[in-house]
Amino acid sequence: MRMEVQAERWPYRTPFRISRGVEEALDVLLVTLFDGHGHVGRGEAAGVDYAGETILSMRSQLEALEPALRSGATRAEVQHLLPAGGARNALDCALWDLEAKVTGVSVWSRLKLEPAHPVTTCLTLGIDAIAVMARAAREARSLPLLKVKLSATQHIEAVRAVHEAAPKASILIDPNQSWSIGLLNALAPELESLGVVLIEQPLPEEAQADLAAYRGPIPLAADESCGDRASLSSLSRAYRYVNIKLDKTGGLTEALALADAARTAGYGIMVGCMAGTSLAMAPGMVIAQGAAYADLDGPLLHVSDRTPGIEYRHGVMQPPPRELWG
């Protein structure tokens, strides 16, 4: 098996700001596998930036694995040859795609998910001036689900503006670890009245013990605190959902295992993304078939997407075309 690794840059429609910073574009790695018989598999990853992953670090991990791939390393073996993270995600998803091309059996059929069902996804509004966020919400007011990025200093007023602009939409909020337990408890009652149905990772990962004092009515989802199955045992029981992202789990293989383990442990499932293209969203849609919430809007945030890509109709993702992945 031969592997090609290519770095790509996908500009955002508008600068994308969260509590950790702002980006003008998303850098991703595209992994393409060739089996020597004309079959090609592809996978994409952006990596986990807050864990220190970069395009260079992921490329180095993949290049070090090339001899094993040339010797025929399997998808199961790759789980032990690379740690969870973006490099393994891109390779794992490319292997799933290649297996589908070689066997003629789609990933969906293999996992008994055929036919694939459309998925309702939220549209993410990055941190911006309140008026700008309100205008974006007004333009998206026909969508059923919006996600609002918040910070320690910009929170309730932004949610209030979004709710007033799109009163029928359910709202997810994501402070990206920037809040304290005091701020969370103070804001939660009004947030519920503004249509907020889920709060992602309000506190820093190292402060999750403080969540034992959470008294709000809105359920919480673990994002940065939940990477793969190994992280489940240390999660605060204040969390009722886990946000599964393939860049964190290191691919679809571990994401499927994490989803099963999380359900067994009593957690609901959310599936998220690192804002990639349709090639990264397609394997995420596999997990989304059994998720309560999906945040797979990456292609909607960028100036352009892959061709062919996933079609979005009023916030509903259609099953990916066979030519794209899986």
Buried (B, 14 or more C-beta within 10 A) or exposed (E): BEBEBEEBEBBBEEEBBBBEEEBEBBBBBBBBBBBEEEBEBBBBBBBBBEBEBEBEBBBEBBEEBBEBBEEEBEBEEBBEBBEBBBBBBBBBBBBBBBBBBEEEEBBBBBBEBEEBEBBBBBBBBBBBEEEBBBBBBEEBBEBBBBBBBBBEEBBBEBBBBBBEBBEEBBBBBBBBBBBBBEBBBBBBEEBBEBBBBBBBBBBBBEBBEBBEEBEBEBBBBBBBBBBBBEBBEEBBEBBBBBBBBBBBBBBBBBBBBBBEBBEEEEBBBBBBBBBBBBBBBBBBBBBBBEBBBBBBBBBBBBEEBBEEBBBBEEBBBBBBBEEBBB
